[in-house]
Amino acid sequence: MKDQQIILANKDEQSTKSTSSLIQNVISLIESAKTHVATYTNSTLVMLYWHIGSLINQDTLGNKRADYGDQTLLQIAKELTLLYTIREWI
């Protein structure tokens, strides 16, 4: 009887170790994916913002600096805010 209890205890211990290892592997995969997604998202947003700035500079400002108090960016921001809200980015 005691031998049977020891055998069952060993099986439970092995099962726990196996499950723990599986959980650690899954956690590692999830964390790796999160890092990959964050890196890709950040680089994509940087490129988006750079292209927006380039368009504004070329099309609206004609490759010149805006005059002090120029409302160009404010108007663009107002129009884009009507179209895109934070909720759409989440």
C-alpha positions, 0 to 999 in steps of 0.5 A: 500500500505504501509503495502504491502511494509513493508511485502515485505521488511520483506520478503526480509530481511528474505530471505537475512538472510536465504541466509547469513546463508546458505553462512556461513554454506557453508563457514564453510564446505569448511574451515573444508574440507580444514583443513582436507585435509591439515592435511591429506596431511602433515601427508602423506608426513611426512610418505613418507619422513620417509620411503624414508629416511629409505630405503636410510639408510638401502639399500644404506648406510647399516645403517651407516653414509655416508662418507663426500662428498659421492654423494649417495644422490645427485645421488638419487636426480638427478634420482628422479628429472628426474621422478618426478617434482613439477608439478606432486605433484600439 
